[in-house]
Amino acid sequence: MKKLSVLLCLLLSVSLAFSQKKEKGWVSLFDGKSFDGWKINEDHPATFSIEDGTIKVAGERAHLFYEGKVGNHDFKNFEFKLKAKTLPGSNSGIFIHTAYQAKGWPEKGYEVQVNQTHTDWRKTGSLYGINDVKENFAKDNEWYEYHIIVQDKHIIIKIDDKVAVDYTEPDTLPENRGLKRLSSGTVALQGHDPKSIAYFKDIKIKVLK
């Protein structure tokens, strides 16, 4: 019995060490209790609230920007993960390489689409307006994981470990692209319209070289 207890403790220690190694480098951006480190823009602040450890998005257009201490909220190469859930007909988005903007749709960086059944044909996983997907990689009313990897000019977007987009930004971009390009910046969540309800949790980032 004693040997069995020792063996179980050893297996538990190995499992814990493996788990810690697996998570090495990941830093949480959301504590599940407050908007500490985040800033809601001036459009419609009431769109964002915290509900049962999640960020609830429900209301008029608004954006929630990470403005915290991690990486001085200025990320270039990184891996970003969160879990998302939408209600039927909802539309939302995740912005990368962006910057706080008091009003309007963010002009800097790229938007990654969050949409299963909204009328917009660009579905979850799309690099919005750049590399769009029509296939549904997720379902409404179910949690799914977003994994966004940015390395120099290369972006990979995964939904529950399935690659939705694998995009390399060309060296020369159209003149009308403006600030919608890779550079560096923070991340943000989108409130799209009054009929759209979405939830986000387990938000974390790993800074890469």
N, C-alpha and C positions, 0 to 999 in steps of 0.2 A: 504493500500500500504506500509505503514511504517512497519507494522508487517511482511509483506511478505519479505521486505528487510532484516529485522533482522533475520528472519528464514533462508533466503538464506545465510547470513553471517555466521550463526551458523553452517549450514550444511557444508559450505566451510571450516570452522575452524576444524570441526570434521574430514572431509576428509583429510585435510592437516596433522593433528596430526596422523591419522592412517597411512598415507603414510610415515611420518617421522619415526614412530615406526617400520614400516615394514622394512625400510632400515637401522635401527639402527645396527651399527657394521660394515657395509659394507664400504670399502675404495676403491676409484678408483685408478687403477694403470696406466691408460693411459689418457692423457689430450686431445687427439684427434687432437693435433697440432704439437707435437714434440715427439722425443724419449727420453725425459727427464726421467731418472730413468731406462732406458733400455740400453743394450749393445749388438751390433751385433758382432758375432765372425768374425774371419779373413778369412773364406772360400771364400765367395762372398758377401760382404756387400751390393752391389747394389740390391740384391734380395729383400731387404726390403725398402719400401717407405711409405709415408703418402699421402693418397688420399681421399679427401672429408670426413675428420674426422675419417678415418679408417686406419688400418695398412694393406697395400697391400703386398702380398707375391707373387713374380713372378721372377723366375730365378734359377740359379744353387743352389746346396745344401748350406744352411746357417742356422744359428740359432740365434734367438733374445732372450736374457736372461733378466729377470727383475733383476736389480742390485740397485734398489732404496732404500729409507729410510723406507718404510712401513715394519714393522716387521724385519728390518735389512736384508731384502730379504732372510730370513731363516724361512720357515714355516714348522710346524710339523702337527698340527691339524688345519684344515681350511675348509671353503667353498669357492669355486672359480667359478665365472661366467664370461662368455663372449658370444658374438654373433658372429657367423661365417657364411661365405657364400663361396661356391666353384663354380668354373666353371666346365663344363663337362670334365671328365678325370683327374681331379686334385687330388693331394695327399698332405696332410700336417699333422701336429701333434701338440699336446700340451704336454709338459713335466712337470712333478711334482716331487718334492723332488730331483731336479737336481742341478747342479752347473755349473758356466761358464766354457766353454771349448773352447779353441781358434780354434780348427779345428776338423773335423770329426763328426760322429754321437754321441750325448751325451751318455756317458757310465754310468752316475749316474742317478738313479731314474727310473720312469716309463714313457712310452709314451702313451698318449691317442690319438687314431686314428681320423683323419679328412679325410674322403674319402667316396664319394657316388658311383662314376662310374670309378675310376681308376682300372687298371687291378688287383691290390692287392685285394684278396677276403676279407680281414679284413676291415670291414666297420666302419663308424663313430660310436663312442661309445665304440669301442674295447679298452681294456687295452692290448696294443699291445704285442702279443706273450705270454700273460699270461692268459687272459680271453677274447677271441675274439668273435665277433658277425658277422653273415653273413647277418642279416636283415638290410634293409635300414631304418633308423629312420628319415632321412632328405632327401631333394631334392637339386640338383644343382640349382644355380641361385636364391635361396631363403635364406633369413636370418633365422637362427635357434639358439636357446639358448643352450649352454653347461652349465651344473651345476655339478661340481665335489666336492664331500664331502669326506674328509679324516679324520678319527677319529681312532687314534692308529693303529690297524692292519686292519681296515675296510675301504674299498673304495666303494662309490656309484657313478655311472656315469649316469646322466640323460640328455636326449635330449628332449627339449620342455616338461619338466616335466614327460617324460616317462622313466622309469628305463631301461637302456641298460645293465648295469653291476652292480652286487652286489657281491663284492669279499672280502673275508677275507684271508689275507696272513698267511700261516701256520708258526708255530714257527720254523720249520726246513725247510730250502730251499735247492734246489740242489746246489752242489758245483760249477757248471758252471754258476750260476746266477750272480756272480760277484757283482757289485754295483747296479744291477737292483733289488732294494728292497726298502721298506719303511724305511725312517730314518728321515730326514728333509732336506730342501733345498728350492731353488727358483722355479719359473715357467719359461717356455720358449716356444717360437713358432718356428715351423719348416718350412724352405723352402726345398722342397723335390727334385725337378727336373725342368728343363727349361720349360716343358710343363704344369706345375701345377701353377694355379693362384687361390689364396684364399684371403679372406678379414676377418679381425677381428675388433671388436669394443666393446664398453661398457664393458671393462675389469675391474673386481673388485674382491676383496677378503674380507672375514670375518675370522679373526683369532679366533680359538676356543681354549678352555683350554684342 
